[in-house]
Amino acid sequence: VTSMQAIVSDGISMGRPCCQMFWCCEPLQNNRHQYCHTHFDNHYNCIIEGCSEHVHVLEQTLPDGTTNTKVMKTCSNPVHISIEKHSQERSTGSFLFKEPLKKAHAQPLESLSTSSQISSQDMEEEVE
């Protein structure tokens, strides 16, 4: 045997970015886009499956008088907005450590020792 190479996969197939429309093979204009040139109007529809509402646009006026516009990926439905926020949280580093931190601090109070010292009788062992 001259060489060996092992490949481990978790079942996710990473391919080229493609249009989100079913069976559309047209390439994307930009890798960050979700739709091709033909289906580009769908960028302004809510990404929640089954919802056809237009996306929510947040406009914020800055102190210098300019406006900052952020186009959301979901409509103004509060449930859809919470799904988008949860999705954004999952992509941040702090979210990755929340669950392990909760598990690390999860210890029932009954399992903690109430006595500060162990009695000398308990320390001695009987040897035959």
C-alpha positions, 0 to 999 in steps of 0.5 A: 500500500503506497498511500491511503486517504480517508474522507469523512462526511456528515451527509451535507453536499456542498455544491455551487450556489444555485437559484432557490426556485425548484429545478432552476439551473440558471447561475446566480449573478452574485454568490450572496443572492438567493435567486437568479436573474430570471427569478430576482423579484423573489428577493423581495418576498418573505423567505418563510415557506408558504408566505408571499408577503413583501419583506419588511424594510427598516429605516433608521434616521441617524444623528447626522440626518442620513437614513440607514435602510436595512431590508429584512428577509422576512415580512412584518409578521412577528413570528417570521421576524423572530425566526429570522432573529433566531437564525441570525443569533445562531450565526454568532459566536456567543450563541454557540456557547450558550447551551454548553454553558447552561449545561456546565452550570446545571447542578442541583442544589441537593447534590452539593455538600452541606458539611464543611468537614468530614468527620474523623470517623468517616475518614478511618477505614476498617482493615482486617 
